[in-house]
Amino acid sequence: MTKLIHTAKHILLPKITLFFILSLGFVRFSLAQDSGKLENPIKYKTIGEIMQAGTELIAVIAIPVVGLFIAYSGFLFVTARGNEVQLSKARQTFLWSVVGAVVVFGAYAVAVALNEFAQSLR
C-alpha cells in the first residue's frame, strides 16, 4: 500500500501537474478584428447548451459501452451452464449495465430539461 502511495506521489502527481500546466498554454482567447472585444470561441451561447452537448457526447460514447456490457452479460449467461456462482456474476453484470444505461440517459434527460427550462425563463 505504501509503495502505491509512493508511486502516485512521486511519479504520477508530477506528470499530471505538468500536463495541466502545459495544457494551460493551449488555452487561447480570440479577439474580434479591430474591435478589441472578446469573441466567444465556442458555438454554444449558454451554460445549458454546454451541459446538454457534454451529456450528449457522454451518451454517444456510453451507448456502445452499455451495449458491449449487455452482450458480455449475455455471454456470461450462456457460459454459466447452470453454475450458480457464474449465473450470479452474469446477473450482476446485466443489472449494473442497465443501471449504468439508466444513469447516462437520466443525466442526458436532466440536462435537456434544465436547458429547456432555462430557455423558457428568458
N, CA, C and O atoms as a GROMACS GRO file, in nm:
protein
  488
    1MET      N    1   0.083  -0.119   0.000
    1MET     CA    2   0.000   0.000   0.000
    1MET      C    3   0.087   0.125   0.000
    1MET      O    4   0.058   0.221  -0.071
    2THR      N    5   0.194   0.124   0.080
    2THR     CA    6   0.281   0.241   0.084
    2THR      C    7   0.356   0.258  -0.048
    2THR      O    8   0.387   0.370  -0.087
    3LYS      N    9   0.385   0.147  -0.116
    3LYS     CA   10   0.451   0.156  -0.245
    3LYS      C   11   0.360   0.223  -0.347
    3LYS      O   12   0.405   0.302  -0.430
    4LEU      N   13   0.231   0.191  -0.342
    4LEU     CA   14   0.134   0.252  -0.431
    4LEU      C   15   0.123   0.402  -0.405
    4LEU      O   16   0.118   0.481  -0.499
    5ILE      N   17   0.120   0.441  -0.279
    5ILE     CA   18   0.114   0.583  -0.244
    5ILE      C   19   0.242   0.653  -0.288
    5ILE      O   20   0.237   0.765  -0.340
    6HIS      N   21   0.355   0.588  -0.269
    6HIS     CA   22   0.483   0.644  -0.312
    6HIS      C   23   0.483   0.664  -0.464
    6HIS      O   24   0.527   0.768  -0.512
    7THR      N   25   0.435   0.566  -0.538
    7THR     CA   26   0.430   0.575  -0.684
    7THR      C   27   0.339   0.688  -0.727
    7THR      O   28   0.375   0.767  -0.815
    8ALA      N   29   0.223   0.698  -0.666
    8ALA     CA   30   0.129   0.803  -0.702
    8ALA      C   31   0.185   0.940  -0.667
    8ALA      O   32   0.168   1.036  -0.743
    9LYS      N   33   0.252   0.950  -0.554
    9LYS     CA   34   0.301   1.079  -0.505
    9LYS      C   35   0.421   1.127  -0.585
    9LYS      O   36   0.430   1.246  -0.617
   10HIS      N   37   0.513   1.038  -0.617
   10HIS     CA   38   0.639   1.080  -0.676
   10HIS      C   39   0.646   1.063  -0.827
   10HIS      O   40   0.732   1.124  -0.891
   11ILE      N   41   0.560   0.985  -0.885
   11ILE     CA   42   0.565   0.963  -1.030
   11ILE      C   43   0.442   1.022  -1.099
   11ILE      O   44   0.456   1.099  -1.194
   12LEU      N   45   0.324   0.987  -1.052
   12LEU     CA   46   0.204   1.029  -1.120
   12LEU      C   47   0.170   1.176  -1.096
   12LEU      O   48   0.132   1.246  -1.190
   13LEU      N   49   0.184   1.224  -0.975
   13LEU     CA   50   0.147   1.361  -0.943
   13LEU      C   51   0.227   1.463  -1.023
   13LEU      O   52   0.167   1.557  -1.076
   14PRO      N   53   0.359   1.450  -1.034
   14PRO     CA   54   0.432   1.547  -1.118
   14PRO      C   55   0.390   1.543  -1.265
   14PRO      O   56   0.384   1.647  -1.330
   15LYS      N   57   0.362   1.424  -1.317
   15LYS     CA   58   0.321   1.413  -1.457
   15LYS      C   59   0.185   1.476  -1.480
   15LYS      O   60   0.164   1.545  -1.580
   16ILE      N   61   0.094   1.454  -1.388
   16ILE     CA   62  -0.039   1.514  -1.401
   16ILE      C   63  -0.030   1.666  -1.388
   16ILE      O   64  -0.096   1.738  -1.463
   17THR      N   65   0.051   1.714  -1.296
   17THR     CA   66   0.070   1.858  -1.278
   17THR      C   67   0.130   1.918  -1.404
   17THR      O   68   0.084   2.023  -1.450
   18LEU      N   69   0.232   1.855  -1.460
   18LEU     CA   70   0.295   1.904  -1.582
   18LEU      C   71   0.196   1.908  -1.698
   18LEU      O   72   0.195   2.002  -1.776
   19PHE      N   73   0.112   1.805  -1.707
   19PHE     CA   74   0.011   1.801  -1.813
   19PHE      C   75  -0.084   1.920  -1.802
   19PHE      O   76  -0.112   1.986  -1.902
   20PHE      N   77  -0.133   1.949  -1.682
   20PHE     CA   78  -0.225   2.060  -1.664
   20PHE      C   79  -0.157   2.194  -1.690
   20PHE      O   80  -0.219   2.285  -1.747
   21ILE      N   81  -0.032   2.209  -1.650
   21ILE     CA   82   0.039   2.335  -1.673
   21ILE      C   83   0.060   2.355  -1.823
   21ILE      O   84   0.041   2.466  -1.874
   22LEU      N   85   0.099   2.248  -1.893
   22LEU     CA   86   0.119   2.260  -2.037
   22LEU      C   87  -0.012   2.283  -2.111
   22LEU      O   88  -0.016   2.355  -2.211
   23SER      N   89  -0.119   2.222  -2.063
   23SER     CA   90  -0.247   2.240  -2.131
   23SER      C   91  -0.299   2.382  -2.116
   23SER      O   92  -0.377   2.428  -2.199
   24LEU      N   93  -0.258   2.452  -2.009
   24LEU     CA   94  -0.298   2.592  -1.994
   24LEU      C   95  -0.237   2.679  -2.103
   24LEU      O   96  -0.294   2.782  -2.139
   25GLY      N   97  -0.124   2.639  -2.157
   25GLY     CA   98  -0.061   2.714  -2.264
   25GLY      C   99  -0.140   2.709  -2.393
   25GLY      O  100  -0.125   2.796  -2.479
   26PHE      N  101  -0.224   2.608  -2.409
   26PHE     CA  102  -0.302   2.594  -2.532
   26PHE      C  103  -0.434   2.669  -2.526
   26PHE      O  104  -0.504   2.679  -2.626
   27VAL      N  105  -0.469   2.722  -2.409
   27VAL     CA  106  -0.591   2.799  -2.398
   27VAL      C  107  -0.567   2.932  -2.468
   27VAL      O  108  -0.467   3.000  -2.441
   28ARG      N  109  -0.656   2.968  -2.555
   28ARG     CA  110  -0.636   3.093  -2.627
   28ARG      C  111  -0.762   3.177  -2.621
   28ARG      O  112  -0.874   3.127  -2.611
   29PHE      N  113  -0.740   3.304  -2.627
   29PHE     CA  114  -0.851   3.398  -2.630
   29PHE      C  115  -0.847   3.463  -2.767
   29PHE      O  116  -0.744   3.514  -2.810
   30SER      N  117  -0.959   3.461  -2.835
   30SER     CA  118  -0.961   3.522  -2.967
   30SER      C  119  -1.029   3.658  -2.958
   30SER      O  120  -1.138   3.672  -2.902
   31LEU      N  121  -0.964   3.756  -3.012
   31LEU     CA  122  -1.019   3.891  -3.013
   31LEU      C  123  -1.081   3.918  -3.150
   31LEU      O  124  -1.026   3.879  -3.253
   32ALA      N  125  -1.194   3.984  -3.150
   32ALA     CA  126  -1.257   4.021  -3.276
   32ALA      C  127  -1.167   4.120  -3.348
   32ALA      O  128  -1.089   4.190  -3.284
   33GLN      N  129  -1.177   4.126  -3.479
   33GLN     CA  130  -1.089   4.211  -3.558
   33GLN      C  131  -1.110   4.359  -3.524
   33GLN      O  132  -1.221   4.411  -3.537
   34ASP      N  133  -1.007   4.423  -3.482
   34ASP     CA  134  -1.002   4.567  -3.458
   34ASP      C  135  -1.107   4.620  -3.362
   34ASP      O  136  -1.115   4.742  -3.342
   35SER      N  137  -1.187   4.536  -3.302
   35SER     CA  138  -1.289   4.589  -3.212
   35SER      C  139  -1.244   4.584  -3.066
   35SER      O  140  -1.297   4.656  -2.982
   36GLY      N  141  -1.147   4.499  -3.036
   36GLY     CA  142  -1.098   4.490  -2.900
   36GLY      C  143  -1.192   4.415  -2.807
   36GLY      O  144  -1.167   4.410  -2.686
   37LYS      N  145  -1.299   4.357  -2.859
   37LYS     CA  146  -1.394   4.283  -2.778
   37LYS      C  147  -1.358   4.135  -2.778
   37LYS      O  148  -1.304   4.082  -2.875
   38LEU      N  149  -1.389   4.072  -2.668
   38LEU     CA  150  -1.365   3.928  -2.655
   38LEU      C  151  -1.472   3.853  -2.732
   38LEU      O  152  -1.591   3.876  -2.713
   39GLU      N  153  -1.429   3.763  -2.819
   39GLU     CA  154  -1.521   3.686  -2.901
   39GLU      C  155  -1.536   3.546  -2.843
   39GLU      O  156  -1.438   3.487  -2.798
   40ASN      N  157  -1.657   3.494  -2.843
   40ASN     CA  158  -1.683   3.360  -2.791
   40ASN      C  159  -1.624   3.256  -2.886
   40ASN      O  160  -1.668   3.247  -3.001
   41PRO      N  161  -1.525   3.176  -2.842
   41PRO     CA  162  -1.462   3.080  -2.932
   41PRO      C  163  -1.541   2.950  -2.950
   41PRO      O  164  -1.505   2.868  -3.035
   42ILE      N  165  -1.645   2.928  -2.873
   42ILE     CA  166  -1.724   2.806  -2.888
   42ILE      C  167  -1.860   2.840  -2.948
   42ILE      O  168  -1.902   2.955  -2.947
   43LYS      N  169  -1.926   2.739  -3.000
   43LYS     CA  170  -2.052   2.765  -3.069
   43LYS      C  171  -2.172   2.771  -2.976
   43LYS      O  172  -2.282   2.804  -3.021
   44TYR      N  173  -2.154   2.742  -2.849
   44TYR     CA  174  -2.266   2.742  -2.755
   44TYR      C  175  -2.278   2.878  -2.688
   44TYR      O  176  -2.179   2.940  -2.653
   45LYS      N  177  -2.401   2.921  -2.672
   45LYS     CA  178  -2.425   3.054  -2.616
   45LYS      C  179  -2.450   3.052  -2.465
   45LYS      O  180  -2.423   3.151  -2.397
   46THR      N  181  -2.500   2.941  -2.412
   46THR     CA  182  -2.536   2.936  -2.270
   46THR      C  183  -2.472   2.815  -2.203
   46THR      O  184  -2.426   2.722  -2.269
   47ILE      N  185  -2.470   2.819  -2.070
   47ILE     CA  186  -2.418   2.706  -1.993
   47ILE      C  187  -2.506   2.583  -2.016
   47ILE      O  188  -2.456   2.471  -2.021
   48GLY      N  189  -2.636   2.603  -2.028
   48GLY     CA  190  -2.727   2.491  -2.053
   48GLY      C  191  -2.696   2.419  -2.182
   48GLY      O  192  -2.703   2.296  -2.187
   49GLU      N  193  -2.662   2.493  -2.286
   49GLU     CA  194  -2.626   2.431  -2.413
   49GLU      C  195  -2.496   2.352  -2.400
   49GLU      O  196  -2.480   2.246  -2.460
   50ILE      N  197  -2.402   2.405  -2.321
   50ILE     CA  198  -2.276   2.333  -2.299
   50ILE      C  199  -2.302   2.204  -2.222
   50ILE      O  200  -2.246   2.099  -2.256
   51MET      N  201  -2.387   2.211  -2.117
   51MET     CA  202  -2.420   2.090  -2.040
   51MET      C  203  -2.489   1.987  -2.129
   51MET      O  204  -2.458   1.868  -2.122
   52GLN      N  205  -2.582   2.033  -2.212
   52GLN     CA  206  -2.655   1.942  -2.299
   52GLN      C  207  -2.560   1.876  -2.399
   52GLN      O  208  -2.569   1.757  -2.425
   53ALA      N  209  -2.468   1.955  -2.455
   53ALA     CA  210  -2.371   1.899  -2.551
   53ALA      C  211  -2.277   1.801  -2.482
   53ALA      O  212  -2.243   1.698  -2.540
   54GLY      N  213  -2.236   1.832  -2.361
   54GLY     CA  214  -2.148   1.741  -2.288
   54GLY      C  215  -2.214   1.609  -2.255
   54GLY      O  216  -2.154   1.503  -2.273
   55THR      N  217  -2.338   1.615  -2.207
   55THR     CA  218  -2.407   1.490  -2.176
   55THR      C  219  -2.442   1.415  -2.304
   55THR      O  220  -2.450   1.292  -2.303
   56GLU      N  221  -2.464   1.488  -2.412
   56GLU     CA  222  -2.490   1.421  -2.540
   56GLU      C  223  -2.365   1.345  -2.585
   56GLU      O  224  -2.375   1.233  -2.634
   57LEU      N  225  -2.248   1.406  -2.568
   57LEU     CA  226  -2.123   1.339  -2.603
   57LEU      C  227  -2.102   1.215  -2.516
   57LEU      O  228  -2.063   1.110  -2.566
   58ILE      N  229  -2.128   1.229  -2.387
   58ILE     CA  230  -2.114   1.114  -2.296
   58ILE      C  231  -2.210   1.002  -2.335
   58ILE      O  232  -2.174   0.885  -2.332
   59ALA      N  233  -2.333   1.039  -2.372
   59ALA     CA  234  -2.432   0.939  -2.412
   59ALA      C  235  -2.389   0.868  -2.540
   59ALA      O  236  -2.406   0.747  -2.552
   60VAL      N  237  -2.332   0.943  -2.634
   60VAL     CA  238  -2.287   0.882  -2.760
   60VAL      C  239  -2.174   0.783  -2.733
   60VAL      O  240  -2.166   0.679  -2.799
   61ILE      N  241  -2.088   0.815  -2.639
   61ILE     CA  242  -1.979   0.723  -2.605
   61ILE      C  243  -2.031   0.606  -2.523
   61ILE      O  244  -1.985   0.493  -2.540
   62ALA      N  245  -2.127   0.632  -2.433
   62ALA     CA  246  -2.174   0.528  -2.341
   62ALA      C  247  -2.265   0.426  -2.407
   62ALA      O  248  -2.270   0.311  -2.362
   63ILE      N  249  -2.337   0.463  -2.512
   63ILE     CA  250  -2.430   0.368  -2.576
   63ILE      C  251  -2.357   0.241  -2.623
   63ILE      O  252  -2.402   0.131  -2.592
   64PRO      N  253  -2.246   0.253  -2.698
   64PRO     CA  254  -2.176   0.129  -2.737
   64PRO      C  255  -2.118   0.053  -2.618
   64PRO      O  256  -2.115  -0.070  -2.618
   65VAL      N  257  -2.071   0.126  -2.517
   65VAL     CA  258  -2.014   0.059  -2.399
   65VAL      C  259  -2.122  -0.021  -2.326
   65VAL      O  260  -2.098  -0.135  -2.286
   66VAL      N  261  -2.240   0.039  -2.310
   66VAL     CA  262  -2.351  -0.033  -2.246
   66VAL      C  263  -2.389  -0.155  -2.329
   66VAL      O  264  -2.414  -0.263  -2.276
   67GLY      N  265  -2.394  -0.136  -2.461
   67GLY     CA  266  -2.425  -0.250  -2.549
   67GLY      C  267  -2.325  -0.363  -2.534
   67GLY      O  268  -2.362  -0.480  -2.532
   68LEU      N  269  -2.197  -0.328  -2.524
   68LEU     CA  270  -2.093  -0.431  -2.506
   68LEU      C  271  -2.109  -0.502  -2.372
   68LEU      O  272  -2.093  -0.624  -2.364
   69PHE      N  273  -2.140  -0.428  -2.267
   69PHE     CA  274  -2.157  -0.491  -2.136
   69PHE      C  275  -2.280  -0.580  -2.132
   69PHE      O  276  -2.279  -0.684  -2.066
   70ILE      N  277  -2.387  -0.540  -2.199
   70ILE     CA  278  -2.506  -0.625  -2.204
   70ILE      C  279  -2.476  -0.752  -2.284
   70ILE      O  280  -2.518  -0.861  -2.246
   71ALA      N  281  -2.402  -0.738  -2.395
   71ALA     CA  282  -2.363  -0.856  -2.472
   71ALA      C  283  -2.270  -0.946  -2.390
   71ALA      O  284  -2.281  -1.068  -2.395
   72TYR      N  285  -2.180  -0.885  -2.314
   72TYR     CA  286  -2.091  -0.962  -2.228
   72TYR      C  287  -2.169  -1.037  -2.121
   72TYR      O  288  -2.139  -1.152  -2.090
   73SER      N  289  -2.270  -0.971  -2.063
   73SER     CA  290  -2.351  -1.041  -1.962
   73SER      C  291  -2.428  -1.156  -2.026
   73SER      O  292  -2.446  -1.261  -1.964
   74GLY      N  293  -2.473  -1.138  -2.151
   74GLY     CA  294  -2.537  -1.250  -2.222
   74GLY      C  295  -2.441  -1.365  -2.243
   74GLY      O  296  -2.478  -1.481  -2.229
   75PHE      N  297  -2.315  -1.332  -2.277
   75PHE     CA  298  -2.212  -1.434  -2.290
   75PHE      C  299  -2.191  -1.507  -2.158
   75PHE      O  300  -2.174  -1.629  -2.156
   76LEU      N  301  -2.191  -1.431  -2.048
   76LEU     CA  302  -2.175  -1.494  -1.916
   76LEU      C  303  -2.292  -1.587  -1.884
   76LEU      O  304  -2.272  -1.694  -1.827
   77PHE      N  305  -2.415  -1.546  -1.922
   77PHE     CA  306  -2.531  -1.633  -1.900
   77PHE      C  307  -2.516  -1.763  -1.978
   77PHE      O  308  -2.546  -1.870  -1.926
   78VAL      N  309  -2.472  -1.753  -2.102
   78VAL     CA  310  -2.460  -1.873  -2.186
   78VAL      C  311  -2.351  -1.966  -2.134
   78VAL      O  312  -2.369  -2.087  -2.131
   79THR      N  313  -2.237  -1.907  -2.093
   79THR     CA  314  -2.127  -1.992  -2.048
   79THR      C  315  -2.142  -2.039  -1.904
   79THR      O  316  -2.063  -2.122  -1.858
   80ALA      N  317  -2.241  -1.989  -1.831
   80ALA     CA  318  -2.260  -2.031  -1.691
   80ALA      C  319  -2.303  -2.176  -1.683
   80ALA      O  320  -2.260  -2.248  -1.593
   81ARG      N  321  -2.386  -2.222  -1.775
   81ARG     CA  322  -2.432  -2.362  -1.781
   81ARG      C  323  -2.485  -2.412  -1.648
   81ARG      O  324  -2.458  -2.526  -1.608
   82GLY      N  325  -2.560  -2.329  -1.580
   82GLY     CA  326  -2.624  -2.372  -1.457
   82GLY      C  327  -2.541  -2.352  -1.332
   82GLY      O  328  -2.592  -2.376  -1.222
   83ASN      N  329  -2.418  -2.311  -1.344
   83ASN     CA  330  -2.333  -2.286  -1.229
   83ASN      C  331  -2.386  -2.160  -1.159
   83ASN      O  332  -2.389  -2.052  -1.218
   84GLU      N  333  -2.426  -2.175  -1.033
   84GLU     CA  334  -2.489  -2.065  -0.960
   84GLU      C  335  -2.397  -1.945  -0.941
   84GLU      O  336  -2.442  -1.831  -0.946
   85VAL      N  337  -2.270  -1.969  -0.919
   85VAL     CA  338  -2.176  -1.859  -0.899
   85VAL      C  339  -2.163  -1.776  -1.027
   85VAL      O  340  -2.165  -1.654  -1.023
   86GLN      N  341  -2.149  -1.845  -1.140
   86GLN     CA  342  -2.137  -1.774  -1.268
   86GLN      C  343  -2.268  -1.708  -1.308
   86GLN      O  344  -2.268  -1.601  -1.369
   87LEU      N  345  -2.381  -1.771  -1.276
   87LEU     CA  346  -2.510  -1.709  -1.304
   87LEU      C  347  -2.529  -1.583  -1.221
   87LEU      O  348  -2.584  -1.484  -1.269
   88SER      N  349  -2.483  -1.587  -1.098
   88SER     CA  350  -2.491  -1.468  -1.013
   88SER      C  351  -2.404  -1.356  -1.070
   88SER      O  352  -2.446  -1.240  -1.070
   89LYS      N  353  -2.286  -1.388  -1.118
   89LYS     CA  354  -2.198  -1.288  -1.180
   89LYS      C  355  -2.263  -1.232  -1.306
   89LYS      O  356  -2.255  -1.112  -1.331
   90ALA      N  357  -2.327  -1.317  -1.384
   90ALA     CA  358  -2.394  -1.271  -1.507
   90ALA      C  359  -2.511  -1.178  -1.472
   90ALA      O  360  -2.531  -1.076  -1.538
   91ARG      N  361  -2.588  -1.214  -1.370
   91ARG     CA  362  -2.700  -1.127  -1.328
   91ARG      C  363  -2.649  -0.991  -1.279
   91ARG      O  364  -2.707  -0.888  -1.313
   92GLN      N  365  -2.542  -0.991  -1.200
   92GLN     CA  366  -2.485  -0.866  -1.151
   92GLN      C  367  -2.434  -0.779  -1.266
   92GLN      O  368  -2.454  -0.658  -1.267
   93THR      N  369  -2.367  -0.842  -1.362
   93THR     CA  370  -2.316  -0.768  -1.478
   93THR      C  371  -2.431  -0.706  -1.556
   93THR      O  372  -2.423  -0.590  -1.597
   94PHE      N  373  -2.537  -0.783  -1.578
   94PHE     CA  374  -2.652  -0.730  -1.651
   94PHE      C  375  -2.719  -0.618  -1.572
   94PHE      O  376  -2.754  -0.514  -1.629
   95LEU      N  377  -2.738  -0.639  -1.443
   95LEU     CA  378  -2.803  -0.538  -1.360
   95LEU      C  379  -2.727  -0.406  -1.364
   95LEU      O  380  -2.787  -0.301  -1.386
   96TRP      N  381  -2.595  -0.411  -1.344
   96TRP     CA  382  -2.517  -0.287  -1.340
   96TRP      C  383  -2.501  -0.225  -1.478
   96TRP      O  384  -2.481  -0.104  -1.489
   97SER      N  385  -2.510  -0.305  -1.583
   97SER     CA  386  -2.511  -0.249  -1.718
   97SER      C  387  -2.638  -0.167  -1.740
   97SER      O  388  -2.633  -0.057  -1.796
   98VAL      N  389  -2.750  -0.221  -1.697
   98VAL     CA  390  -2.877  -0.149  -1.712
   98VAL      C  391  -2.879  -0.025  -1.622
   98VAL      O  392  -2.927   0.080  -1.664
   99VAL      N  393  -2.827  -0.037  -1.501
   99VAL     CA  394  -2.820   0.079  -1.410
   99VAL      C  395  -2.733   0.188  -1.472
   99VAL      O  396  -2.768   0.306  -1.466
  100GLY      N  397  -2.621   0.151  -1.530
  100GLY     CA  398  -2.534   0.249  -1.597
  100GLY      C  399  -2.605   0.317  -1.713
  100GLY      O  400  -2.591   0.438  -1.731
  101ALA      N  401  -2.680   0.241  -1.791
  101ALA     CA  402  -2.756   0.299  -1.902
  101ALA      C  403  -2.860   0.397  -1.851
  101ALA      O  404  -2.879   0.504  -1.909
  102VAL      N  405  -2.928   0.361  -1.744
  102VAL     CA  406  -3.031   0.449  -1.688
  102VAL      C  407  -2.968   0.578  -1.636
  102VAL      O  408  -3.024   0.686  -1.653
  103VAL      N  409  -2.852   0.568  -1.571
  103VAL     CA  410  -2.784   0.686  -1.519
  103VAL      C  411  -2.742   0.779  -1.634
  103VAL      O  412  -2.761   0.901  -1.626
  104VAL      N  413  -2.686   0.722  -1.740
  104VAL     CA  414  -2.640   0.804  -1.853
  104VAL      C  415  -2.757   0.873  -1.920
  104VAL      O  416  -2.753   0.993  -1.945
  105PHE      N  417  -2.863   0.797  -1.949
  105PHE     CA  418  -2.977   0.857  -2.017
  105PHE      C  419  -3.054   0.951  -1.924
  105PHE      O  420  -3.113   1.049  -1.969
  106GLY      N  421  -3.053   0.922  -1.795
  106GLY     CA  422  -3.116   1.012  -1.699
  106GLY      C  423  -3.042   1.145  -1.691
  106GLY      O  424  -3.105   1.251  -1.684
  107ALA      N  425  -2.909   1.139  -1.693
  107ALA     CA  426  -2.830   1.263  -1.691
  107ALA      C  427  -2.856   1.345  -1.817
  107ALA      O  428  -2.866   1.467  -1.811
  108TYR      N  429  -2.866   1.278  -1.930
  108TYR     CA  430  -2.896   1.349  -2.054
  108TYR      C  431  -3.035   1.413  -2.048
  108TYR      O  432  -3.052   1.528  -2.088
  109ALA      N  433  -3.132   1.339  -1.997
  109ALA     CA  434  -3.269   1.392  -1.987
  109ALA      C  435  -3.274   1.512  -1.892
  109ALA      O  436  -3.343   1.610  -1.920
  110VAL      N  437  -3.202   1.505  -1.781
  110VAL     CA  438  -3.200   1.616  -1.687
  110VAL      C  439  -3.134   1.738  -1.751
  110VAL      O  440  -3.182   1.850  -1.734
  111ALA      N  441  -3.024   1.718  -1.824
  111ALA     CA  442  -2.956   1.830  -1.889
  111ALA      C  443  -3.047   1.896  -1.992
  111ALA      O  444  -3.052   2.018  -2.001
  112VAL      N  445  -3.117   1.815  -2.071
  112VAL     CA  446  -3.209   1.870  -2.170
  112VAL      C  447  -3.323   1.945  -2.101
  112VAL      O  448  -3.360   2.055  -2.143
  113ALA      N  449  -3.378   1.887  -1.996
  113ALA     CA  450  -3.488   1.951  -1.924
  113ALA      C  451  -3.444   2.083  -1.862
  113ALA      O  452  -3.517   2.182  -1.869
  114LEU      N  453  -3.327   2.086  -1.800
  114LEU     CA  454  -3.278   2.210  -1.741
  114LEU      C  455  -3.251   2.317  -1.847
  114LEU      O  456  -3.280   2.435  -1.826
  115ASN      N  457  -3.197   2.274  -1.962
  115ASN     CA  458  -3.173   2.369  -2.069
  115ASN      C  459  -3.304   2.426  -2.122
  115ASN      O  460  -3.314   2.547  -2.145
  116GLU      N  461  -3.402   2.340  -2.142
  116GLU     CA  462  -3.533   2.387  -2.190
  116GLU      C  463  -3.599   2.480  -2.088
  116GLU      O  464  -3.659   2.580  -2.125
  117PHE      N  465  -3.589   2.446  -1.961
  117PHE     CA  466  -3.646   2.529  -1.856
  117PHE      C  467  -3.580   2.667  -1.853
  117PHE      O  468  -3.647   2.770  -1.843
  118ALA      N  469  -3.446   2.666  -1.862
  118ALA     CA  470  -3.374   2.794  -1.862
  118ALA      C  471  -3.408   2.878  -1.985
  118ALA      O  472  -3.418   3.000  -1.977
  119GLN      N  473  -3.427   2.811  -2.098
  119GLN     CA  474  -3.465   2.884  -2.220
  119GLN      C  475  -3.606   2.944  -2.207
  119GLN      O  476  -3.632   3.052  -2.260
  120SER      N  477  -3.694   2.875  -2.137
  120SER     CA  478  -3.831   2.926  -2.122
  120SER      C  479  -3.838   3.044  -2.027
  120SER      O  480  -3.935   3.120  -2.031
  121LEU      N  481  -3.737   3.064  -1.942
  121LEU     CA  482  -3.736   3.175  -1.848
  121LEU      C  483  -3.698   3.307  -1.914
  121LEU      O  484  -3.721   3.414  -1.857
  122ARG      N  485  -3.642   3.300  -2.031
  122ARG     CA  486  -3.599   3.424  -2.099
  122ARG      C  487  -3.711   3.512  -2.131
  122ARG      O  488  -3.692   3.620  -2.188
   0.00000   0.00000   0.00000
